[in-house]
Amino acid sequence: MFVLLPPSETKAPGGDGPALDLSTLSMPTLSDTRKRLVTTLVELAEDPDAAMAALKLGPRQAGEVERDRRLWESPTMPALDRYTGVLFDALDAPSFTSAQRRRAAARLGVGSALFGALRAGDMIPAYRLSAASRLPGMGTLAAQWKPDLAEAIRAAADDGLIVDLRSGGYRALGPVAEAVTATVLTEMPDGTRKVVSHFNKHHKGLLARSLATAPTAPSDLDGVAHAAESAGMRAEITGARELAIITN
């Protein structure tokens, strides 16, 4: 099983790993695109005004450009620890036991506009690039990643179950049609259901934690639903590869 999480705009600072080495990252078929994007992003960051415009950053986010300028030299840490925010708070990787950490390293990945997709243990620096960004002379990031990203994700799963928890923008970078997807819906007092961003991220984090730490990895949609229920969530199978998690 390979569970692909969405990234977060926020990243933990620092790290105690060596500088970025693309040859050490998993899914090596993505290396050429990774190098092209990192090189372009570093060059863009030499012009802070242009970088802030391209990345759609405000004045208080100028430090994000400096992170990008130093991509080749900044310290790294595992992707599982680099990303922060609501989903990763719910995942709560720092609380994993050693055995759970090993399972998570084997089962979890993170989608990325800059790196395509990563395994949990891949060592990366802090950076800023989102799925909707456009780098000079490159068009959309989806155009850069298709079709290599989807095939790399399939290879990472080694013919096993893929659970794609990425948000729509990141899923579009490398769609995997056969993956199981999960939608978090909040049930309103009148019975209608809608997506609420905070609850969507929080419950996806809880689901990822259950999938990552289970002694036996699920092999099908029923198993994913059971993992959600084991974590105290209400799950409904809504399609051949679709799961809904219902919150109140």
SULDAFEN-V520358 format. One record per residue. N is the residue number from 0. PSI is psi in whole degrees, 0 to 359 (999 if undefined). NEAR is the number of other ideal C-beta (glycine too) atoms within 12 Angstrom. D_FIRST is the distance of its C-alpha to the first C-alpha in whole Angstrom. Layout:
N_PSI_NEAR_D_FIRST + N_PSI_NEAR_D_FIRST
This chain:
0_138_34_0 + 1_119_42_4 + 2_119_49_7 + 3_116_47_10 + 4_156_44_13 + 5_153_39_16 + 6_183_39_19 + 7_151_34_22 + 8_326_31_26 + 9_143_23_27 + 10_146_33_26 + 11_140_27_27 + 12_167_21_30 + 13_212_16_30 + 14_160_25_28 + 15_16_15_29 + 16_167_22_27 + 17_170_17_29 + 18_159_19_30 + 19_128_37_27 + 20_102_21_26 + 21_334_31_24 + 22_344_16_24 + 23_350_22_22 + 24_151_35_19 + 25_171_35_16 + 26_61_38_16 + 27_343_23_19 + 28_346_24_20 + 29_0_39_20 + 30_317_22_23 + 31_316_19_26 + 32_319_35_25 + 33_313_39_24 + 34_317_24_28 + 35_317_24_30 + 36_316_36_28 + 37_314_38_29 + 38_316_24_32 + 39_320_29_33 + 40_320_41_32 + 41_316_30_34 + 42_319_22_37 + 43_320_33_37 + 44_348_34_37 + 45_342_19_41 + 46_90_18_42 + 47_320_22_41 + 48_316_15_43 + 49_321_20_41 + 50_316_33_38 + 51_325_24_38 + 52_316_19_39 + 53_324_29_36 + 54_359_34_33 + 55_52_17_35 + 56_150_27_36 + 57_173_12_39 + 58_326_12_42 + 59_355_9_40 + 60_19_21_37 + 61_330_19_39 + 62_336_23_37 + 63_325_33_34 + 64_320_33_36 + 65_323_24_37 + 66_315_37_33 + 67_323_42_32 + 68_331_26_35 + 69_21_27_34 + 70_322_38_31 + 71_346_24_32 + 72_347_19_33 + 73_154_29_32 + 74_158_23_30 + 75_165_34_26 + 76_165_28_24 + 77_143_32_20 + 78_324_44_18 + 79_331_40_17 + 80_339_34_20 + 81_318_38_22 + 82_143_37_21 + 83_184_27_23 + 84_187_25_24 + 85_311_26_23 + 86_315_39_20 + 87_334_37_19 + 88_318_23_22 + 89_324_30_20 + 90_320_42_17 + 91_53_26_20 + 92_326_34_18 + 93_339_17_22 + 94_356_16_22 + 95_141_24_19 + 96_172_15_20 + 97_318_11_19 + 98_318_14_17 + 99_323_26_15 + 100_320_25_15 + 101_318_18_14 + 102_316_28_10 + 103_320_39_11 + 104_326_27_11 + 105_332_27_8 + 106_334_41_6 + 107_142_47_9 + 108_169_50_11 + 109_130_49_14 + 110_153_48_16 + 111_134_47_19 + 112_327_42_22 + 113_321_47_23 + 114_359_46_21 + 115_288_49_18 + 116_152_48_15 + 117_153_43_15 + 118_159_36_12 + 119_328_38_13 + 120_358_28_16 + 121_136_37_18 + 122_118_30_21 + 123_154_44_23 + 124_170_41_26 + 125_144_37_27 + 126_172_45_28 + 127_113_35_28 + 128_127_44_27 + 129_167_31_26 + 130_331_29_25 + 131_356_20_28 + 132_153_35_30 + 133_119_25_32 + 134_151_32_33 + 135_129_20_37 + 136_11_14_37 + 137_348_23_33 + 138_211_14_33 + 139_155_18_30 + 140_330_35_26 + 141_321_27_25 + 142_329_19_27 + 143_324_33_26 + 144_336_38_22 + 145_141_23_22 + 146_5_20_21 + 147_324_26_20 + 148_313_41_17 + 149_318_32_15 + 150_324_20_15 + 151_321_37_14 + 152_317_42_11 + 153_318_28_10 + 154_323_24_11 + 155_328_39_9 + 156_346_32_6 + 157_49_17_8 + 158_11_12_8 + 159_185_23_5 + 160_137_30_5 + 161_126_40_6 + 162_110_41_7 + 163_103_45_11 + 164_10_45_13 + 165_152_39_15 + 166_167_32_19 + 167_318_19_21 + 168_321_24_22 + 169_328_38_19 + 170_325_30_18 + 171_340_24_21 + 172_332_42_20 + 173_76_41_18 + 174_137_26_17 + 175_97_34_14 + 176_328_15_16 + 177_359_21_13 + 178_150_33_10 + 179_134_39_11 + 180_158_34_13 + 181_135_45_15 + 182_134_33_19 + 183_122_38_21 + 184_134_27_24 + 185_124_24_27 + 186_122_20_30 + 187_164_14_33 + 188_331_8_36 + 189_6_7_37 + 190_349_11_34 + 191_159_11_33 + 192_143_23_29 + 193_161_18_28 + 194_128_24_26 + 195_120_21_27 + 196_311_17_26 + 197_311_18_26 + 198_326_26_24 + 199_311_31_22 + 200_316_35_21 + 201_312_27_21 + 202_331_37_19 + 203_324_43_16 + 204_319_37_16 + 205_319_35_17 + 206_315_46_14 + 207_321_48_12 + 208_316_38_13 + 209_317_41_13 + 210_322_45_9 + 211_328_43_9 + 212_352_33_12 + 213_138_28_11 + 214_325_16_12 + 215_128_15_10 + 216_136_28_6 + 217_151_32_7 + 218_358_21_7 + 219_180_21_9 + 220_320_29_11 + 221_320_18_13 + 222_324_27_11 + 223_318_41_10 + 224_319_31_14 + 225_322_23_15 + 226_320_37_13 + 227_315_38_15 + 228_325_23_18 + 229_334_21_18 + 230_8_28_18 + 231_16_15_21 + 232_157_33_20 + 233_117_23_22 + 234_141_33_19 + 235_131_23_20 + 236_120_25_18 + 237_0_19_21 + 238_179_14_19 + 239_331_14_17 + 240_25_23_14 + 241_134_21_16 + 242_137_38_16 + 243_133_30_19 + 244_124_41_20 + 245_126_30_23 + 246_162_29_25 + 247_999_16_29
